[in-house]
Amino acid sequence: MRGRARKDKNHQSIIDTIERVGGAVLDISTLGQGVPDLIVKTRKGIQLAEVKNPENAYGKRGLTDSQRKWATLWR
């Protein structure tokens, strides 16, 4: 099991923006194990989204090893 999930500082503002323009968001960031943070539904379909904050070192590093592994296995 993983510890407490870290959410980027811009996490909620991204959700709010998507919802404000008519999208629906399911926050699954607590799942861990490399699974993306959000399921986003728009008129164009459903997308998975990983939130990163380019204003801090963690966000600048990009995807973690577990996120890259998950993306590779999901394909």
C-alpha positions, 0 to 999 in steps of 0.5 A: 500500500502506498502512503498519502497521495501527493496532489499538485498545488494546481490540481483543484484549479485544473478540475475547476477549469474543466468543469467550468467549460462543461467537462466532468471529472472523476479524481482518482489520484488516490489509486496510486501505482502509476494510475493517472490522476483524473478521468475527464469526460468531454463532448469528444470522449473520455481521457485520462490525465496526469496533473503536473505542476511545472512550478516545482521540482516534483512537477518539472521531473515529469512522470514517475517510474510507476507512471511510465510503467503504467502508461506502457502496460495500459497500451 
